[in-house]
């Protein structure tokens, strides 16, 4: 290795108020930009009350777009 530092190029931010949700049968993992929350990744159970709590958290940190993934 030559000792040169290589700066990693990340993907451009398209929407800075977006969250990502990994949908599971028992729980959902939600991620928001770290600039919006002290705890940017949270897990919520797949029950109505927990999903409502998740929605309230997303609104409270200013999220207005969500991308969901499920396998």
C-alpha positions in Angstrom: 0.0 0.0 0.0 1.4 3.4 -0.9 0.2 5.2 2.2 -2.2 7.5 0.3 -5.5 8.2 1.9 -8.5 7.6 -0.3 -11.6 9.5 0.5 -14.7 7.4 0.1 -17.4 8.9 -2.1 -20.9 8.4 -0.6 -24.2 8.6 -2.3 -25.7 12.1 -2.6 -28.5 13.0 -0.2 -31.7 13.3 -2.2 -34.1 14.0 0.7 -32.8 15.1 4.1 -36.1 14.5 5.9 -36.4 10.8 4.9 -36.5 7.7 7.1 -35.9 4.1 6.2 -37.9 1.3 7.7 -37.1 -2.4 7.6 -40.4 -4.2 8.0 -40.4 -7.5 9.8 -43.1 -9.8 11.0 -42.3 -9.2 14.7 -40.6 -5.8 14.7 -39.6 -2.9 12.5 -36.2 -1.2 12.5 -36.4 2.5 11.7 -33.5 4.8 10.8 -33.5 8.6 10.5 -30.6 11.0 9.7 -28.4 11.3 12.8 -28.7 15.1 12.5 -32.4 14.8 13.5 -32.2 12.5 16.6 -29.8 11.6 19.4 -31.0 8.0 18.9 -31.4 7.7 15.1 -32.0 3.9 14.9 -34.9 2.5 16.8 -36.8 -0.8 16.9 -40.6 -1.0 17.3 -42.8 -4.0 17.8 -45.3 -4.9 15.1 -48.4 -4.1 17.3 -50.8 -1.2 16.6 -49.7 0.8 19.7 -46.0 0.5 18.8 -46.6 1.5 15.2 -48.5 4.5 16.4 -45.6 5.4 18.7 -43.2 5.0 15.7 -45.4 7.4 13.6 -45.4 10.0 16.4 -41.6 9.7 16.7 -41.1 10.2 13.0 -43.3 13.2 13.0 -41.6 14.7 16.1 -38.2 14.5 14.4 -39.5 16.1 11.2 -39.6 13.1 8.9 -41.9 13.6 5.9 -40.8 10.8 3.6 -40.4 7.1 4.3 -38.8 4.3 2.3 -39.8 0.8 3.4 -38.2 -2.6 2.8 -39.5 -6.0 3.5 -38.3 -9.5 2.6 
